[in-house]
Amino acid sequence: MRNANKPTNTVLHTHAPLSCCVPRSVPFHFKLSAKKTKMMLPNWPYRLTVLWIIFYSHYCLAQAPASSNLCTPYESCGACIQAHPGCAWCEQEDFTPYVSRCDLPSVLLEKKCSNAKIVEPQNVQDRYVDNPPSEEIQIAPQKVSMKMRPRSTMSLTVKFRQTRRPVDLYYLMDLSYSMLDDKVKIASLGRTLAEEMNNLTTNFRLGFGSFVDKTLMPYISIVPKKVVEPCPSCAAPYGYIHHMTLSEEAHEFETRVNDAQISGNLDAPEGGFDAMMQAIVCKKEVGWRDNSRRLLVLSTDAAFHSAGDGKLGGVVNRNDELCHLVPKANGELQYSESTVQDYPSVSQLAKVAAENDINLIFAVTEAEHEDYERLCALIKGCVTGQLATDSSNVVELIKDQYNKITESVQLEDNAPSEFVKLTYYSSCMKAAGAPRDKTKECKGLRIGSEVEWRVDIEIVGVPKGPGPHRFPFRISPVASNEETFVELEIIATCNCDKAEMQVTPENAAQCSFNGTYSCGVCSCMPGTFGRSCECNADTVPGDDKNIGCRADNTSAVLCSGRGQCVCGECQCDPMQSVNEVISGKHCECDNFSCDRHQGAVCGGPDHGTCECKTCVCKAGWTGQACECEESTDACRSPNGKLCSGRGQCVCGRCACDSEEYSGATCELCPTCPSPCDTFRPCAQCRGFETGELADRNQCAANCSVYNITLVKVAEADLPGETACLGRDASDDCTFYFSYYGTEPTSIEVQRDKVCPAPVQAMPIILGVVVGIVLIGLLLLCLWKCIVTIYDRRQYKKWRDEVESSKWQSRAEWNYESENPIYQKPVQTYKNPIYEKAPPEGYR
C-alpha cells in the first residue's frame, strides 16, 4: 500500500506544440517533485513558482496557433480543410516524402512547400443587395452570399429600421349569444377604429369575419328547433363566415357587423381556431397585402377548442392548413370543412402565422385573459389585451396592442441547425458604444428607430458527400415579410480535387502509371497501393496489405501515426532536428519523448540517454529523468543511520516517513516524547524504588541497559549531558537526574528529593473560623447603627408634627380670632333706611 505521507510528483504537461515556449516537435513536459522542492525552497516561493509555471504554460497555449496535430491525420485535401479552419494542404508535387501534406500554413512553409502550392480556402462574404434601411425598407442587407469553411465563424451585420407601414386589420369576432352587446358596440366603433389607426400608419384597411363552433353534437344542440334557431332571434349555428374583405371603407365595416346575426352553441369553448386558420391561409379571399403589417384580432369571451377536441363529435381528420371557403347565397364565404376536419393545433397556428407574417391580437374578457396569455406565449408575434364586458374599449385595446407590436422587433431565421448555428448580439436602443448583449429581441423602438445586430454564423457540421453544399436561409423580423436572404455555401472540397481542375490524366507518371494524380497525391488503381502506387498487392501476402505496419491486430493506426506504410513496411517520418530520430519496426520509438530534467532529455548526455521513450541512466545516476545521484552520503545522520531511521533516501534527499519528522536527516521531531520522559521511570525506580517500575524485577528487566548511579547533585556539567527532573507521585516530591551519550546511556540520579514543606492545617482552620465570626459581628454592628439612625429620624418627624398641631395641646382656644372657618352664631343686619340704632333690646 502506498504511504499517504510519501512525497509525490507534481507533473505539468501538455502535448500541444507551443511555438512561444518550446520547439514545435518537442512535447512540453514539466515535472516537479513536491517534497524535493519544499526542501530547496520556502513554502511561499515554492507555491509562487508552481503558479507561475501554470500561468506561463496556459499563456503559451493561448498565444500558439491551432495545433498541427489537428491536421496531420488527414490524407486528402477535402478532409484536411474540413478538419479545422487553420489547416491547409500542400499540392506541391515534389513535397517532402512521408510528411503530412495537411498542416498549418506556417508549418508547411517550414517543410519547404511553395506558398503558391498551399491550398487554404478563405471565408468570403459578398453583399450583393445592400440597400440601407429607409422609409420603404426595414431590414438591410437584403441578399448576402457567403462561403465558409467547416468549424469556422463569420459575422454578418444586420440593420433594422422601424417604419410607418400600411396595416391590414382583420377583426374576427365570436358571435355566440353571450357577445350580443359586444356586436352592437363594435358596429358603432368601426369608424373610430379606422380614424385612430390612420393616425398610426400610412394606409389602413379593415376586414370582418365571425365564428361560433362546429355544427355537431356536443358543440351545439341537435334538437331540430335549436338547429334552426338556437336562441330567440338567432341565426343557425355555423363554424366560420368571412363577411368583409379588407377595405378602406369603415362605414362598410359598420354595416357588415350590424347585418351579422348572433347565433348560439351548447358548450363553453368556441371554434375560434378553425376561423383563425381560414382567415390566415385564405390570403386572396381575405385580401392580405404583400407589403403591409398584418393584424388578426380575435375577440371573444370564451375559451377555445384545439386539436383533439374534434373527436368528441366524431371528427378525426387532421386539419390540412388549406383554404376551404365556399360562397353563400348572400355572397359571403363560409368554412366548408367545419364538420370534416379537426380543430388546428397550437403549433399549426403558430406555424401558419409565422409563414404568412401575421401578428395575432387576442382581445378577451378578464375571465379568459390568463388562458390566452399562456396561449400567446407559444406563438411568435402574438399579444393579448383585456376586453371590457361590452367591448367598449376595443379601439384603445387594438391601438395599445399595435403599439406593443411596433415598439419591439425580434429576429428569427430558418437556418438548418444541424449544420449552421446563428448567435445574435445587439446593444438595441442603448447609447452608442454600449456593449452588445446576446439577444434576438430589442424593445423600446419608435417610428424611425434603427437598431443593429451582429449575427455570428458558425458552421457546426458538414453533410456527407463531395458537395457543393449550399444552404440558403432567411433572417427576418417576426411577422414581417422583409428579410435578409443568405446564400451560404460550405467549402468541403478543394479546387484541385474537382475534375475540371485536374491537369494530369489517369495513370499518371507521378503514380507509377497506376493511378490518378490530384492535389499532389495519388489515387491508386485496384491491385496497387503505396504513396506513388508503387506497391503491388500480389507481392504482399495476406488480405490486409498494411498488416506489417500495425503494432497489433486490433490497432487501426499505421506506423504508430508517425510514419508511412510502404509496401507493408513502416518508413518513419523524418524530424526537423537532425538530433531527433523516430525508430522501431512500427515507428514506436524515439529519442526525444523521455522525461526531462532542467529542460534536458534524461538530464543531458552526462546523466543518461533516451532509448525508445525511456531514459537509460549512466553510472551514478538514477530516476525517471536520470536526475538523482545514487550516493546516499547526504542522507546519513550523525549516528550513521540513513535519515535517522525515520525515512527513505530518495534522489540524495531524505523523505521522512511522517510529517512529524523534519530536518535534513529527519533528526527533528517536535511532537515525539523527549529523552527525559524516556529515562524518567528507570531513574525513579533505581534511585527511590517508586513509580511504574517500582517492582525490582520490572526495574531490572527494563533498565539493565542503562548505567545508573546515585550522586549528590545531578547536573549537566559535561558536554552533551542533559539535566532532567521528575515528580514522584507517592510523596509529591521532585527528583533530579541527568543523562549522557547515545544508547547505551549513562544516567546520574540525585540522592535527595526536593519536597514541599508540610501544610499546618489547624492554624488555617482557626483563622478561617475567627475571620467568619469577626465578619458576622461587623455585620451586626452595621445593622444596629442603621436601625438606630432610622428610629431617631422617625421620632424627630413625629415631634415636629405634634408641635405644628397647637390646637390639640392648648387648654383654651379663641375660635373667633384663630379659627379661620369659625362663624358667629348671631348675625347683625342694618337697615339703611333707619340710620338710628334700634331701641335697646332689638337685634
ROTI-188078 format. One record per residue (C-alpha): residue in one letter; x, y, z. Coordinates in steps of 0.1 Angstrom, whole numbers, plus 5000, padded with zeros to 4 digits. Layout:
BEGIN
aXYZ
...
END
This chain:
BEGIN
m500050005000
r501350344991
n502150565021
a499850875021
n502751085036
k505250975010
p506251264987
t504651264953
n505551424920
t503551714905
v503551694867
l502551974845
h502551874808
t500851924775
h501451774742
a500352084723
p503352224703
l503952564719
s505852794695
c506353054721
c507752814747
v509452514732
p510252384697
r507252254678
s508551904675
v509151864713
p506151774735
f506152004765
h506851834799
f507551984833
k507851774863
l508251884899
s508951684930
a506851844956
k508851714985
k512251804970
t511052154960
k509852214995
m513252125009
m515052354985
l512752654987
p510552805015
n506852735012
w505753064996
p508453074969
y507552714960
r503952804955
l504753114935
t507052904913
v504352644906
l501652914899
w504053094875
i504752784856
i500952704853
f500253064841
y503053064816
s502052734801
h498452854797
y499653184782
c501752994757
l498752774748
a496653084743
q499253254721
a500052954700
p498152884667
a495952584663
s497952274669
s499252094638
n498151774655
l494651864644
c495651854608
t498251584603
p496051264603
y494251364571
e495451234537
s493251424512
c492751794506
g488951784512
a489351604546
c492151844555
i490252174551
q487252024569
a489351924599
h490052274612
p489852634599
g493552674603
c494552364583
a496052394548
w497052154521
c500252134501
e499652024465
q503352054455
e504451754435
d507951724449
f506951784485
t509051614512
p508151234513
y506451074542
v505551414557
s501851504560
r500651754534
c497951874558
d499252114584
l499352474594
p500452714566
s503452824586
v504552464592
l504052374555
l506352664546
e508952534571
k508652194553
k509652364521
c506152384505
s505952664480
n503552934491
a501752924457
k501152544462
i499452584496
v495652534494
e493952734521
p490352844512
q489253164529
n485853264541
v484153514517
q481253744522
d479553944494
r476654174500
y475254194465
v471954364475
d472554604503
n470154904502
p470255094535
p467155104557
s464755384548
e461055464549
e460355184524
i463054934535
q463154804571
i466054554570
a469454554554
p471254394537
q468654224516
k470853954500
v474253814511
s476453544496
m478853364520
k481453094515
m482652944547
r484952664558
p483752394583
r484052484620
s484652854612
t482753154623
m481853464603
s479953784614
l477153954595
t475854294604
v472054334601
k470354664605
f466654724611
r464655054609
q461055084623
t458955244596
r455355354593
r453955074571
p450455014557
v448254804581
d445754534573
l443554454603
y441054164602
y438554164630
l437453804638
m434553814663
d432853554684
l429153584676
s427753344701
y424753474722
s426953604751
m428553854727
l425354034717
d426154364734
d429654344721
k428454324685
v426454644688
k429354824703
i431854704677
a429554824649
s429455174663
l433255194668
g434355084633
r434855444620
t436655554652
l438955254649
a439855344613
e440555714622
e442755614651
m444755364631
n445155604602
n447055834626
l449555544632
t450055424597
t450155544561
n447255334550
f444755134570
r442354864558
l439754674578
g438054344574
f435554134593
g434753774600
s432753584627
f432653234642
v430653014665
d431652644666
k431352314647
t427752224639
l427951894656
m426951744689
p428151814716
y429252164704
i425652264695
s422252124704
i420951894676
v417251934686
p415752034652
k414352354665
k417652454681
v419552374649
v417452634631
e417152884659
p419452804689
c418253124708
p415553384703
s416053584670
c419353394664
a420853264632
a421552894627
p424952784642
y428052794618
g431752744620
y433253054604
i431953314579
h434053574561
h431853884560
m434054154546
t437354164526
l439954404538
s438954754527
e439455124535
e435655174538
a435055204575
h431255254570
e431054914552
f432654754583
e429854904605
t427254784580
r428654434579
v428854404617
n425354524621
d424054284595
a425853984611
q423453774632
i424053644666
s424053264669
g424453014698
n426152694708
l425952444736
d429452414752
a431552684767
p434652684744
e434352824708
g435752724674
g438053024671
f440952814660
d439052704628
a438253064620
m441853184626
m443352914604
q441053014575
a441553384580
i445353334578
v445653084548
c442853234527
k445153524516
k443353604484
e439853594499
v440653794529
g442754044509
w446154044527
r448654274510
d452254174505
n453854494518
s451554554548
r451754484585
r449054214591
l447054214622
l444453944631
v442354044661
l440353764678
s437553904701
t435853654724
d434653594760
a435153214759
a437852954758
f438952774727
h438852424712
s442152284699
a443351974681
g441951654696
d438651814707
g437151724673
k437051354684
l434151444708
g432051504677
g433551214657
v435851444636
v439351274634
n440851414602
r443751644609
n443452004598
d445252034564
e446152404568
l444452484534
c441752734525
h438152594524
l435852894519
v432752854497
p430253124487
k426853154504
a423653284488
n424253644501
g427853644487
e429653584520
l432153304523
q431753014547
y434152744560
s433052424544
e435152164563
s434052254598
t432451914603
v435051724584
q438451844598
d439551864634
y440452194650
p444052314643
s446752264670
v448552544686
s451752454667
q449852464634
l448552814642
a451952934652
k453452784620
v451052934595
a451053274614
a454853284610
e454853174574
n452253444565
d453753714587
i450653754608
n450553934642
l447853784664
i446054004689
f443753824714
a441154074727
v439453864755
t437553934787
e439053914821
a437853564829
e439753424799
h442753664798
e445153434817
d444453134794
y445053334763
e448253484777
r449653134781
l448553054745
c450153374733
a453453274748
l453652984724
i453153194692
k455653444679
g454353794672
c451353754695
v449953994722
t446953974745
g444654254757
q441854264782
l438454344767
a435654524785
t432454324791
d430754514762
s433854564741
s433654944746
n437454964749
v438254774717
v439655074699
e442155164727
l442954794731
i443854754695
k445755074694
d447754984725
q448554634713
y449654774679
n452055004697
k453354704717
i453954514684
t455754814668
e457854914698
s459754584697
v461454374670
q462654014672
l464753844646
e464353484636
d465953254610
n465352924593
a468952804591
p469552424594
s470652394630
e472452064624
f474952244601
v474752614609
k474452794642
l473453164644
t474153384675
y472753734678
y474354034696
s472954384699
s473154694721
c469554774709
m468555124720
k471455184744
a473855474739
a476455444712
g479455244722
a477455034747
p478454664749
r476354424729
d474154164747
k473353824734
t469653874723
k467353844693
e464854104706
c465054484710
k462454684728
g461655054732
l461555134694
r459755424679
i458955514643
g462355594627
s464355404654
e467255194640
v468954904657
e471854684646
w472754324652
r475954134649
v475053784637
d477753524643
i477353244618
e479252924627
i479552614607
v479052324631
g478652034607
v479251914571
p476851694551
k478251384537
g479251374501
p481651574479
g479351884476
p478952164468
h476852214500
r474652514497
f472152614525
p470152924517
f468253074547
r466553394557
i466953624587
s463853834592
p461854024619
v459053814634
a455753864615
s457354064587
n457653994550
e461054164548
e464253954551
t467953924547
f468453634524
v471753444529
e473153214503
l475553004523
e478052754507
i480152534529
i483652474514
a484152104517
t486352034487
c489452184471
n489652314436
c492452074428
d490051784437
k487551894411
a487751704378
e487852034357
m490952144377
q493051834373
v495851884349
t497151524349
p495251234334
e494650894348
n497650654350
a499850954357
a503650914358
q503651054394
c501550754404
s503850494387
f501250484359
n498950304383
g496650584395
t495150934392
y497151224404
s495351524421
c496251774447
g499751634450
v498651274459
c497850954440
s494550764440
c495750414431
m494150164408
p492849834423
g495749594430
t498249864437
f498950084467
g501550304483
r502350674482
s503150664445
c501050344438
e504450164436
c503349864456
n501749554440
a499149384462
d500249044448
t503749074462
v502449144498
p501048834515
g497648834532
d494449024527
d495549324548
k498249494528
n499149714558
i499349444585
g503049474587
c502649834597
r500249774626
a501549724661
d498949454667
n495949314650
t493549544669
s495349874660
a493850094634
v496850334634
l499650254609
c503250304620
s502150454653
g500850754634
r504550864628
g505450704596
q504250584562
c503350224553
v505250154521
c504649804507
g503849664541
e506749814559
c506950134580
q509150424569
c509350664599
d508851034593
p511951244595
m512151514622
q513151874616
s516051844640
v518951614630
n519351504666
e515851374669
v515051034654
i511950824652
s512750454650
g511350104656
k509649844634
h506350034638
c507950384645
e507050334681
c510350464695
d512150794695
n514950964713
f513251284724
s510051184742
c511751094775
d511351274808
r513351594811
h515451734839
q516252114838
g515052124802
a517351844790
v516251504779
c517251254806
g519151524823
g521551574794
p524251344779
d526251334811
h523351184830
g521750944805
t520350874771
c516850844757
e516150504742
c512650424729
k511050684751
t512750554782
c515850704800
v518850484803
c520950644831
k524750634833
a526650514863
g526050724894
w522650854883
t519150724887
g515450844884
q512950874856
a514951154841
c518351044855
e518151344878
c519151174910
e522651084922
e522950724936
s525150834966
t523450835000
d526151035019
a523851335023
c521151125039
r523250985068
s522651125103
p525451165130
n524550825144
g525350665110
k521750575101
l520050675069
c517650955076
s517950875114
g515950565107
r512850775101
g512750805064
q514050695029
c516850845010
v515250944977
c517351114950
g520151214975
r517551374999
c515751235029
a512051175025
c510751145061
d508250875068
s505951115087
e505251485088
e506251495125
y509951435114
s511951715098
g515451825092
a517951735066
t518251375080
c514851365097
e516551415131
l514051665144
c510751555160
p509051835180
t506051615188
c508051305198
p508551215236
s511751375250
p514651155263
c513951285298
d510451125296
t512050805283
f514750775311
r512550905340
p510950565350
c514350395353
a515950685372
q513050685396
c512950315403
r516750285407
g517150585429
f513950565451
e512250235442
t508950425433
g507050485401
e505550255375
l508750035377
a508850025415
d509049645414
r512649545415
n512249275389
q510549515364
c513149775371
a515949535365
a514349395333
n513749735318
c516649945330
s519649705327
v520849865295
y521450195313
n524450275336
i522550435365
t524450585395
l523450795425
v525251125430
k524951415455
v524051665428
a522851575393
e523751855369
a524751885333
d528451965338
l529851765308
p529451845270
g526551655256
e525051595291
t521351695297
a519651775330
c516151645337
l513651645365
g510651435375
r507851425400
d507351135425
a503551095428
s503950895461
d505151195481
d504751475457
c508451545457
t510651645428
f513851455419
y516651545396
f518751335372
s520951375341
y521851165311
y524751155287
g525550995254
t523550775230
e522450425236
p523650275260
t523150585281
s524750685314
i522250825340
e523151005372
v520351035399
q520451295427
r520051115460
d517951365478
k514451475466
v513151825469
c509851805488
p507452095496
a507052195533
p504052025551
v500952235554
q499852345590
a496052275589
m495052385624
p496152755622
i494452785588
i491152645602
l491252865633
g492053165612
v489053095589
v486653045619
v487853365636
g487553555604
i483953445599
v483053545635
l484553885631
i482853945598
g479453845615
l480054085644
l480854365620
l477754305600
l475654305632
c477154635643
l476454785609
w472854675611
k472354815646
c473755155635
i471455175605
v468355085626
t469255345653
i469655625628
y466355535612
d464455535645
r465755865655
r464756025622
q461255885626
y460956015662
k462056365652
k459456365624
w456756285649
r457756565673
d457656815645
e454156705637
v453056745673
e454557095676
s452757205645
s449257105660
k448957375687
w445157355689
q445457005703
s447657105733
r446057435744
a443557445772
e441857755758
w441157835722
n439958175708
y437858045680
e436858385667
s440458515663
e442358205654
n440057965637
p439758075600
i436557885594
y434758005626
q431458195622
k429458375649
p426058225657
v424358565656
q424358785625
t423559155626
y421959325596
k421559705592
n418659875575
p419960165555
i416660355559
y417060385595
e420260525604
k419560545641
a420260255661
p417160045670
p415860055705
e417759865730
g416759505731
y416259475693
r418659305670
END
